[in-house]
Amino acid sequence: MTIFLTGIILLPVKNNFAQTETEENTKTESLPTLQSLLDEKKAAFELKASDEKKKIYSDGTQAVVNSGVLENALNNGDTAPDFLLKNSAGEEVTLYSYLEKGPVVLTWYRGGWCPYCNITLRRLQQELPNFQSLGANLIALTPELPDSSLSTSEKQNLEFEVLSDPGNKVAGQFGIVFKLTNDVADSYQKGFDLHAYNGDESNELPLAATYVIDTNKEIIYTFLDADYRNRAEPSDILDALKSSK
């Protein structure tokens, strides 16, 4: 089944894998959807932001659509490339070493300065036991410098890998990097100093993309969207993990 939002979401076809209900699953079902939380934040922005700022960000989203990044990014059926990055503790981590243990949920966040990212990270932390019950590991990547990514991980009490990807090198391998418009870049720079967070002046960011990668290195679920306020729903990620069983 294919669902279209601002960008592209591809969901795998489910098989007949039967899930056994657990207390964790029941707890998760009682939580609000991630998108509902993001929509609340979006609504608050729409109420408070000036028309000028709304237009700057709307034009920025359209520029992402026009850039072709959604069409050129890795997608279902592609082989995920290996990478080596350091986690918040300074330890080297490779994707393929994790795939030897089980499937991987690989997700990008723009930075600790992004409220939509922080909402998403907290929600993924709540979902972590369910990912792990299916043998999967969760890895989050960010272009933030290691000190910033460590701060984000600590503030959010995250129990999964948070890897710094300076210069968006790994994001580039997955084809999800885009350049901010000048107006959005200026807004970010004045608002919180994006260059200091990322350690460069490229004004490039990754899409808030999510992939589920099977142990054979194949991408079996892809979430791509030009609007950073839309994110992969945890229930869809779980469905993808179940389909790989």
N, C-alpha and C positions, 0 to 999 in steps of 0.2 A: 504494500500500500504506500502511496506517495502523498505527502501532505505539503502544500505550499504555503509559506508565510511570506515575509518580506524577502527571504532568501530561499534556501532549499533544505528540506528535511527528507531523508530517505530512511524508511523503516524496513527492517527485514520481515519476511513472511514468517509467521509463527508456526511451529510444529505442534505436536500434541503433547509436549512435555507437561506433565501434571505437577503443579506446585503443592507442596504440603504446607498448610498454614502453620505459622509459628507466632509466638507472642510478638516478635519483632515486626512481622508483617502486619499484624493487627494494629500495632502501635503506629506504623508508617501510614496505614490507611486512614488513621484518624487525624493525620497532619494535613494542613492545607497544601494544595499543589504549589510547586515552586513558581509557576507562572502567575498564580494569583498573588503571591507575595511581590513579585516583580511588577505586576500591574498596579498594585497599591502604591509602590514607589513611583512609578511612572505617572500616576494620577496626581500625586503630590507635587511632582515637578511641573506638570501642566498647569496647576493652580498658581504656583508661585513664580515661575520663570517669566521673564519678559518675552514679548513677541519676537524681539530681535534674537534672543538666545534660542528660542524654539526654532526659528528659521535656520540659524547657524547649524544646529544639530540635525535638523531634518535634511538640510542640504548635504550635510556630511554623510548621512546614511545613504542618500541617493547616490552620492559619489562612490560609495563602496559597491553598490549595485552596478553602477556603470563601469567600474574598474575591471570587471570580469573575474574577480577573485573567486566568486561562488562557483563559477563553471570550471575553473582551473584547479581547484583544490582537490586533494585526494578524496576518494569516495568509496562506496561499497564495492567490494571485489578487488580493490587495489591492495598491494602489499605494503604494509607499514615499514618505513625505513628504520633501521636501528639508530640509536643516538647514545651519546655519553654526556651526562650533565652532572653537576654537583647538587646535592640536596641542601636543605637549610643547615645541616650539621657539617657540611663540607665534604661529605662522602660521595664518591663517584657512583652513579647509577646508570645502568643501561636498560633500554626497553626490552631487548631480547632476553636478558637474564630474568626479568620479571615474567616474560612469556613462558619461560621454562616451568614456572610455578602454576600458571593458570592464565585465563584471559585478563586483559588489562582495559580498564576504563581510563582513557586519556582525555583530559579536558584542559582548556586554556582559560586563564583569567587575565584581564588587562592590567590589574594592579590593585594593591590595597587601598588606593585612593578612589576606587570605583565602588559606589555603594551597591550596585547591582551584582558585582562580583562577590562582595562580602556576603550578601544575602544567599547567593548560590553556594558559596563555600560552606556556609553554616548548614544549609539544607543537605548538601552532599555528605557532610560529617554525620548528620542524623541518619542518613541512608547507608552509611558505611557497613554496618553489621549485615545488612541484607546483601550487599555486593559480595562481602566476604563469605557468606553462607553458600554462595554459588561458586566459590573458589576464585573469585576475581580480586584483583588489586586496583586501587584508584591512585592515579598519578595526576597531579595538577602542574601545569607549566605556566610561567609568567616571564615577560621580558624584564621585570624588575631586577635590579642588582641583588646579590645574595643577602645583603644586610636588610634590604627592604622586604624581600620574600620571607626571611626569617621572622621579621616583625609581624608580618601578616599572619604567618602560621601560628605564632604565639598568641596573638590577640584573639584569633578565632578558635584556639585550642584544637587545632587540626591534628588528626592521628593518621593521616596518609601522607605520602610523599609530596612535597612541594619543591619543584625544581626551578632554578633560575636559568633562563635561556637568553642571556645577553645578546643583543643584536638580532634577536628573533631567528637565529640560525636553524633551529629545529622546526620552528613554525614555517620557515621558508621551505624546508624539505617537504612539508605537508601542503605547501602552496596556499597558506591562509594569511599571508602578510599583506597589508594594504597601507597606503600613505594617507595620513589625515589631510583634510583640506586646510588651507592656510588659516581660515577663520577658526576652525575647531582647534587646531594646534595652538593658536594664539590664546584661545580661551583656556585650554589646559595649562599652558605655560604660566599664564598669569594667575590661574586659580590654585595650582599646587606644585608647579615646577616639574613637569613631566620629564624634562631632560635630566634632572637630578635623580629621579626614581630609576630611570633606565640607563643612565650613564652614557647617553649619546644624544645627538641632536637630529636624528634621522626623522623624527615625527612619524615613525612607523609603529603599528600595533598589529597584533594577531586578531583574527575573528575570535569571538567567544565560542569556539568550536568544541565539539565532543565527539570522540570516536570510541567504539568498542572494537577491540582487536582480539581475534581468536588466537589460540596457541600455535596455529599454523601460520601466523603473521598476517592473516587476511583481515581486512577491515570489514566488519559485518554490520556495523551501524554507524551512521554519519549524521551529525547535526551541524548545519551551517546556516547562518542567518546574518544579513547585513545589519540588522538592528541588534546592538549589544544588549538591549533590554529584554531580548528573548533568549532563553536558554533551554538546553535539553532537559526534558522532564525526567526525574528519577524513575518513574514507573516505566517509561519507554526504554530506559537503559536496562532496567531489570528484565523487561520482555526480551531484549536483544540477548542478554546473557543466558536466559532460559532457552532461547532458540538454538544456542550453540551446544546444548547438552545432547 
